[in-house]
Amino acid sequence: MFTRARPYIPTAVFALLILYFSFHALTGDRGMLTGAVRDRVLADRAARLEQLRAERRELETRVKLLRTSHLSRDLLEERARVLLGYSDPRDYVIRVQDLRPTRS
């Protein structure tokens, strides 16, 4: 009985290999059916990258204004107030009660 099936073994092995690779070509990490997920992740990461680039441009501008050759008095005053905890008499200060639970 095994001698009759012997010529079909290589064909069966090749068929199983084709099925295996076809399945993974469709559903694997880089398969054809997961393309929409990859595109969505890529779009999310591109948006995050643009947000980070804008934040970096803003920070570079602020640093440029704090250099001694281009010192901005307004920005220097703002940073000094933040670091020292002072406020201008013309500023409105609104105190907000801390709503976070305290640990006992």
OpenMM code with the backbone's topology and positions (N, CA, C; nanometers):
from openmm import Vec3, app, unit

residues = "MET PHE THR ARG ALA ARG PRO TYR ILE PRO THR ALA VAL PHE ALA LEU LEU ILE LEU TYR PHE SER PHE HIS ALA LEU THR GLY ASP ARG GLY MET LEU THR GLY ALA VAL ARG ASP ARG VAL LEU ALA ASP ARG ALA ALA ARG LEU GLU GLN LEU ARG ALA GLU ARG ARG GLU LEU GLU THR ARG VAL LYS LEU LEU ARG THR SER HIS LEU SER ARG ASP LEU LEU GLU GLU ARG ALA ARG VAL LEU LEU GLY TYR SER ASP PRO ARG ASP TYR VAL ILE ARG VAL GLN ASP LEU ARG PRO THR ARG SER".split()
positions = [
    Vec3(0.0821, -0.1191, 0.0000),
    Vec3(0.0000, 0.0000, 0.0000),
    Vec3(0.0866, 0.1257, 0.0000),
    Vec3(0.1947, 0.1250, 0.0778),
    Vec3(0.2819, 0.2415, 0.0841),
    Vec3(0.3548, 0.2626, -0.0482),
    Vec3(0.3768, 0.1553, -0.1212),
    Vec3(0.4474, 0.1675, -0.2481),
    Vec3(0.3632, 0.2397, -0.3528),
    Vec3(0.2332, 0.2278, -0.3459),
    Vec3(0.1459, 0.2994, -0.4398),
    Vec3(0.1446, 0.4494, -0.4129),
    Vec3(0.1519, 0.4889, -0.2865),
    Vec3(0.1449, 0.6310, -0.2502),
    Vec3(0.2804, 0.6999, -0.2614),
    Vec3(0.3856, 0.6258, -0.2729),
    Vec3(0.5204, 0.6810, -0.2750),
    Vec3(0.5427, 0.7849, -0.3862),
    Vec3(0.4950, 0.7678, -0.5064),
    Vec3(0.5165, 0.8708, -0.6098),
    Vec3(0.4428, 1.0019, -0.5808),
    Vec3(0.3423, 0.9980, -0.4962),
    Vec3(0.2639, 1.1187, -0.4677),
    Vec3(0.3173, 1.1993, -0.3484),
    Vec3(0.4127, 1.1468, -0.2756),
    Vec3(0.4669, 1.2145, -0.1575),
    Vec3(0.5316, 1.3484, -0.1943),
    Vec3(0.6199, 1.3567, -0.2939),
    Vec3(0.6775, 1.4880, -0.3282),
    Vec3(0.5706, 1.5895, -0.3695),
    Vec3(0.4696, 1.5456, -0.4407),
    Vec3(0.3616, 1.6361, -0.4804),
    Vec3(0.2862, 1.6864, -0.3585),
    Vec3(0.2613, 1.5990, -0.2630),
    Vec3(0.1908, 1.6386, -0.1405),
    Vec3(0.2755, 1.7364, -0.0589),
    Vec3(0.4069, 1.7115, -0.0517),
    Vec3(0.4958, 1.8020, 0.0219),
    Vec3(0.4957, 1.9394, -0.0443),
    Vec3(0.5090, 1.9440, -0.1753),
    Vec3(0.5076, 2.0732, -0.2463),
    Vec3(0.3734, 2.1450, -0.2300),
    Vec3(0.2651, 2.0694, -0.2314),
    Vec3(0.1325, 2.1306, -0.2123),
    Vec3(0.1209, 2.1902, -0.0726),
    Vec3(0.1711, 2.1185, 0.0285),
    Vec3(0.1682, 2.1719, 0.1650),
    Vec3(0.2567, 2.2956, 0.1793),
    Vec3(0.3728, 2.2958, 0.1141),
    Vec3(0.4598, 2.4142, 0.1161),
    Vec3(0.3923, 2.5342, 0.0506),
    Vec3(0.3267, 2.5091, -0.0603),
    Vec3(0.2553, 2.6179, -0.1291),
    Vec3(0.1444, 2.6715, -0.0399),
    Vec3(0.0698, 2.5843, 0.0261),
    Vec3(-0.0356, 2.6278, 0.1179),
    Vec3(0.0218, 2.7084, 0.2345),
    Vec3(0.1330, 2.6607, 0.2896),
    Vec3(0.1960, 2.7284, 0.4033),
    Vec3(0.2391, 2.8698, 0.3646),
    Vec3(0.3118, 2.8816, 0.2554),
    Vec3(0.3605, 3.0137, 0.2147),
    Vec3(0.2468, 3.1050, 0.1684),
    Vec3(0.1450, 3.0485, 0.1065),
    Vec3(0.0293, 3.1291, 0.0656),
    Vec3(-0.0443, 3.1844, 0.1870),
    Vec3(-0.0625, 3.1001, 0.2872),
    Vec3(-0.1295, 3.1441, 0.4094),
    Vec3(-0.0539, 3.2602, 0.4734),
    Vec3(0.0789, 3.2487, 0.4851),
    Vec3(0.1580, 3.3536, 0.5478),
    Vec3(0.1719, 3.4772, 0.4585),
    Vec3(0.1634, 3.4597, 0.3289),
    Vec3(0.1650, 3.5753, 0.2392),
    Vec3(0.0378, 3.6584, 0.2558),
    Vec3(-0.0691, 3.5955, 0.2922),
    Vec3(-0.1949, 3.6677, 0.3118),
    Vec3(-0.2086, 3.7244, 0.4531),
    Vec3(-0.1720, 3.6468, 0.5548),
    Vec3(-0.2025, 3.6861, 0.6925),
    Vec3(-0.0802, 3.7176, 0.7780),
    Vec3(0.0383, 3.7116, 0.7262),
    Vec3(0.1583, 3.7364, 0.8060),
    Vec3(0.1728, 3.8837, 0.8434),
    Vec3(0.2825, 3.9167, 0.9118),
    Vec3(0.3071, 4.0545, 0.9546),
    Vec3(0.3096, 4.1512, 0.8362),
    Vec3(0.3602, 4.1058, 0.7258),
    Vec3(0.3677, 4.1899, 0.6059),
    Vec3(0.2789, 4.1347, 0.4951),
    Vec3(0.1754, 4.0672, 0.5344),
    Vec3(0.0861, 4.0042, 0.4381),
    Vec3(-0.0056, 4.1045, 0.3699),
    Vec3(-0.0729, 4.0557, 0.2674),
    Vec3(-0.1597, 4.1424, 0.1882),
    Vec3(-0.2848, 4.1848, 0.2652),
    Vec3(-0.3325, 4.1048, 0.3575),
    Vec3(-0.4530, 4.1397, 0.4322),
    Vec3(-0.4250, 4.2348, 0.5485),
    Vec3(-0.3007, 4.2521, 0.5870),
    Vec3(-0.2671, 4.3417, 0.6979),
    Vec3(-0.2185, 4.4777, 0.6491),
    Vec3(-0.2336, 4.5063, 0.5228),
    Vec3(-0.1890, 4.6334, 0.4660),
    Vec3(-0.2628, 4.7533, 0.5238),
    Vec3(-0.3911, 4.7397, 0.5507),
    Vec3(-0.4688, 4.8510, 0.6065),
    Vec3(-0.4208, 4.8859, 0.7470),
    Vec3(-0.3878, 4.7853, 0.8240),
    Vec3(-0.3372, 4.8097, 0.9598),
    Vec3(-0.2032, 4.8818, 0.9523),
    Vec3(-0.1158, 4.8362, 0.8622),
    Vec3(0.0143, 4.9020, 0.8456),
    Vec3(-0.0022, 5.0473, 0.8016),
    Vec3(-0.0949, 5.0715, 0.7097),
    Vec3(-0.1179, 5.2082, 0.6630),
    Vec3(-0.1689, 5.2973, 0.7750),
    Vec3(-0.2560, 5.2457, 0.8597),
    Vec3(-0.3096, 5.3224, 0.9713),
    Vec3(-0.1995, 5.3550, 1.0727),
    Vec3(-0.1157, 5.2568, 1.1030),
    Vec3(-0.0045, 5.2787, 1.1959),
    Vec3(0.0928, 5.3801, 1.1378),
    Vec3(0.1190, 5.3692, 1.0094),
    Vec3(0.2090, 5.4639, 0.9437),
    Vec3(0.1523, 5.6054, 0.9477),
    Vec3(0.0238, 5.6206, 0.9258),
    Vec3(-0.0383, 5.7530, 0.9310),
    Vec3(-0.0322, 5.8100, 1.0730),
    Vec3(-0.0579, 5.7268, 1.1737),
    Vec3(-0.0486, 5.7720, 1.3133),
    Vec3(0.0921, 5.8168, 1.3477),
    Vec3(0.1893, 5.7394, 1.3063),
    Vec3(0.3286, 5.7740, 1.3364),
    Vec3(0.3743, 5.8965, 1.2592),
    Vec3(0.3252, 5.9149, 1.1380),
    Vec3(0.3597, 6.0345, 1.0612),
    Vec3(0.3011, 6.1587, 1.1278),
    Vec3(0.1794, 6.1484, 1.1796),
    Vec3(0.1187, 6.2613, 1.2499),
    Vec3(0.1951, 6.2926, 1.3776),
    Vec3(0.2362, 6.1906, 1.4493),
    Vec3(0.3143, 6.2109, 1.5724),
    Vec3(0.4500, 6.2737, 1.5404),
    Vec3(0.5116, 6.2305, 1.4301),
    Vec3(0.6389, 6.2877, 1.3882),
    Vec3(0.6235, 6.4358, 1.3552),
    Vec3(0.5177, 6.4712, 1.2858),
    Vec3(0.4950, 6.6128, 1.2528),
    Vec3(0.4719, 6.6948, 1.3792),
    Vec3(0.4000, 6.6384, 1.4753),
    Vec3(0.3769, 6.7069, 1.6026),
    Vec3(0.5092, 6.7294, 1.6759),
    Vec3(0.5943, 6.6276, 1.6780),
    Vec3(0.7242, 6.6409, 1.7441),
    Vec3(0.8142, 6.7409, 1.6726),
    Vec3(0.8072, 6.7437, 1.5405),
    Vec3(0.8869, 6.8423, 1.4657),
    Vec3(0.8414, 6.9843, 1.4964),
    Vec3(0.7101, 7.0054, 1.5053),
    Vec3(0.6591, 7.1384, 1.5388),
    Vec3(0.7022, 7.1784, 1.6796),
    Vec3(0.6963, 7.0843, 1.7722),
    Vec3(0.7400, 7.1116, 1.9094),
    Vec3(0.8893, 7.1455, 1.9122),
    Vec3(0.9666, 7.0742, 1.8329),
    Vec3(1.1098, 7.1018, 1.8281),
    Vec3(1.1374, 7.2399, 1.7697),
    Vec3(1.0654, 7.2770, 1.6632),
    Vec3(1.0839, 7.4112, 1.6050),
    Vec3(1.0528, 7.5191, 1.7077),
    Vec3(0.9456, 7.4987, 1.7844),
    Vec3(0.9089, 7.5956, 1.8872),
    Vec3(1.0169, 7.6061, 1.9945),
    Vec3(1.0677, 7.4913, 2.0382),
    Vec3(1.1731, 7.4926, 2.1396),
    Vec3(1.3015, 7.5559, 2.0866),
    Vec3(1.3353, 7.5295, 1.9609),
    Vec3(1.4544, 7.5911, 1.9030),
    Vec3(1.4392, 7.7431, 1.8946),
    Vec3(1.3190, 7.7896, 1.8650),
    Vec3(1.2945, 7.9335, 1.8603),
    Vec3(1.3101, 7.9947, 1.9982),
    Vec3(1.2583, 7.9275, 2.0993),
    Vec3(1.2712, 7.9783, 2.2367),
    Vec3(1.4166, 7.9799, 2.2823),
    Vec3(1.4910, 7.8774, 2.2460),
    Vec3(1.6327, 7.8735, 2.2824),
    Vec3(1.7086, 7.9837, 2.2114),
    Vec3(1.6747, 8.0066, 2.0863),
    Vec3(1.7399, 8.1131, 2.0093),
    Vec3(1.7150, 8.2491, 2.0746),
    Vec3(1.5944, 8.2691, 2.1274),
    Vec3(1.5623, 8.3963, 2.1916),
    Vec3(1.6320, 8.4124, 2.3264),
    Vec3(1.6776, 8.3044, 2.3860),
    Vec3(1.7461, 8.3125, 2.5154),
    Vec3(1.8980, 8.3227, 2.5024),
    Vec3(1.9510, 8.3156, 2.3808),
    Vec3(2.0955, 8.3301, 2.3623),
    Vec3(2.1361, 8.4743, 2.3897),
    Vec3(2.2591, 8.4938, 2.4337),
    Vec3(2.3040, 8.6283, 2.4701),
    Vec3(2.3093, 8.7222, 2.3507),
    Vec3(2.3318, 8.6706, 2.2314),
    Vec3(2.3375, 8.7585, 2.1138),
    Vec3(2.1988, 8.8046, 2.0692),
    Vec3(2.0940, 8.7302, 2.1030),
    Vec3(1.9569, 8.7638, 2.0635),
    Vec3(1.8649, 8.7572, 2.1841),
    Vec3(1.9007, 8.8168, 2.2925),
    Vec3(1.8258, 8.8024, 2.4165),
    Vec3(1.6912, 8.8742, 2.4084),
    Vec3(1.5867, 8.8023, 2.4356),
    Vec3(1.4520, 8.8590, 2.4401),
    Vec3(1.4174, 8.8856, 2.5861),
    Vec3(1.3981, 9.0111, 2.6189),
    Vec3(1.3709, 9.0464, 2.7587),
    Vec3(1.2394, 8.9864, 2.8074),
    Vec3(1.1394, 8.9831, 2.7220),
    Vec3(1.0103, 8.9267, 2.7624),
    Vec3(1.0231, 8.7784, 2.7983),
    Vec3(1.0932, 8.7047, 2.7141),
    Vec3(1.1087, 8.5619, 2.7403),
    Vec3(1.1949, 8.5389, 2.8639),
    Vec3(1.2985, 8.6200, 2.8807),
    Vec3(1.3829, 8.6081, 2.9988),
    Vec3(1.3030, 8.6360, 3.1257),
    Vec3(1.2192, 8.7399, 3.1221),
    Vec3(1.1362, 8.7737, 3.2382),
    Vec3(1.0374, 8.6608, 3.2676),
    Vec3(0.9779, 8.6061, 3.1619),
    Vec3(0.8822, 8.4962, 3.1800),
    Vec3(0.9493, 8.3758, 3.2447),
    Vec3(1.0670, 8.3379, 3.1954),
    Vec3(1.1368, 8.2225, 3.2518),
    Vec3(1.1791, 8.2479, 3.3962),
    Vec3(1.2242, 8.3708, 3.4271),
    Vec3(1.2651, 8.4025, 3.5638),
    Vec3(1.1457, 8.3925, 3.6583),
    Vec3(1.0295, 8.4412, 3.6157),
    Vec3(0.9096, 8.4320, 3.6994),
    Vec3(0.8694, 8.2872, 3.7243),
    Vec3(0.8769, 8.2057, 3.6201),
    Vec3(0.8390, 8.0649, 3.6357),
    Vec3(0.9342, 7.9955, 3.7315),
    Vec3(1.0630, 8.0184, 3.7147),
    Vec3(1.1618, 7.9500, 3.7991),
    Vec3(1.1598, 7.9994, 3.9431),
    Vec3(1.1358, 8.1293, 3.9632),
    Vec3(1.1373, 8.1839, 4.0984),
    Vec3(1.0011, 8.1801, 4.1663),
    Vec3(0.8965, 8.1575, 4.0889),
    Vec3(0.7631, 8.1494, 4.1466),
    Vec3(0.6984, 8.2849, 4.1703),
    Vec3(0.7425, 8.3880, 4.1001),
    Vec3(0.6855, 8.5221, 4.1151),
    Vec3(0.5816, 8.5482, 4.0074),
    Vec3(0.5017, 8.6514, 4.0302),
    Vec3(0.4068, 8.6940, 3.9283),
    Vec3(0.4069, 8.8468, 3.9229),
    Vec3(0.3666, 8.8986, 3.8115),
    Vec3(0.3575, 9.0427, 3.7923),
    Vec3(0.2334, 9.0927, 3.8655),
    Vec3(0.2381, 9.2142, 3.9239),
    Vec3(0.1183, 9.2663, 3.9930),
    Vec3(-0.0024, 9.2796, 3.9007),
    Vec3(0.0212, 9.2886, 3.7722),
    Vec3(-0.0902, 9.3023, 3.6764),
    Vec3(-0.1457, 9.1675, 3.6322),
    Vec3(-0.0809, 9.0583, 3.6717),
    Vec3(-0.1274, 8.9247, 3.6329),
    Vec3(-0.2456, 8.8818, 3.7187),
    Vec3(-0.3341, 8.8056, 3.6581),
    Vec3(-0.4442, 8.7445, 3.7313),
    Vec3(-0.4001, 8.6049, 3.7738),
    Vec3(-0.4054, 8.5785, 3.9014),
    Vec3(-0.3666, 8.4474, 3.9535),
    Vec3(-0.4917, 8.3770, 4.0015),
    Vec3(-0.5160, 8.2616, 3.9464),
    Vec3(-0.6334, 8.1820, 3.9839),
    Vec3(-0.5823, 8.0572, 4.0539),
    Vec3(-0.6183, 8.0431, 4.1786),
    Vec3(-0.5756, 7.9257, 4.2539),
    Vec3(-0.6782, 7.8146, 4.2344),
    Vec3(-0.6285, 7.6985, 4.2077),
    Vec3(-0.7139, 7.5829, 4.1842),
    Vec3(-0.6852, 7.4812, 4.2930),
    Vec3(-0.7911, 7.4310, 4.3518),
    Vec3(-0.7754, 7.3320, 4.4569),
    Vec3(-0.7294, 7.2005, 4.3950),
    Vec3(-0.6335, 7.1367, 4.4591),
    Vec3(-0.5814, 7.0098, 4.4104),
    Vec3(-0.6869, 6.9017, 4.4330),
    Vec3(-0.7332, 6.8411, 4.3240),
    Vec3(-0.8400, 6.7413, 4.3326),
    Vec3(-0.7869, 6.5985, 4.3388),
    Vec3(-0.6561, 6.5819, 4.3327),
    Vec3(-0.5988, 6.4477, 4.3399),
    Vec3(-0.6082, 6.3961, 4.4829),
    Vec3(-0.6388, 6.2700, 4.4996),
    Vec3(-0.6472, 6.2147, 4.6363),
    Vec3(-0.5081, 6.2091, 4.6984),
    Vec3(-0.5019, 6.2422, 4.8257),
    Vec3(-0.3753, 6.2375, 4.8962),
    Vec3(-0.3550, 6.0994, 4.9561),
    Vec3(-0.2332, 6.0568, 4.9631),
    Vec3(-0.2020, 5.9260, 5.0198),
    Vec3(-0.1806, 5.9409, 5.1683),
    Vec3(-0.2343, 5.8501, 5.2448),
    Vec3(-0.2215, 5.8549, 5.3901),
    Vec3(-0.1064, 5.7720, 5.4369),
] * unit.nanometer
topology = app.Topology()
chain = topology.addChain("A")
for resn in residues:
    res = topology.addResidue(resn, chain)
    for name in ("N", "CA", "C"):
        topology.addAtom(name, app.Element.getBySymbol(name[0]), res)
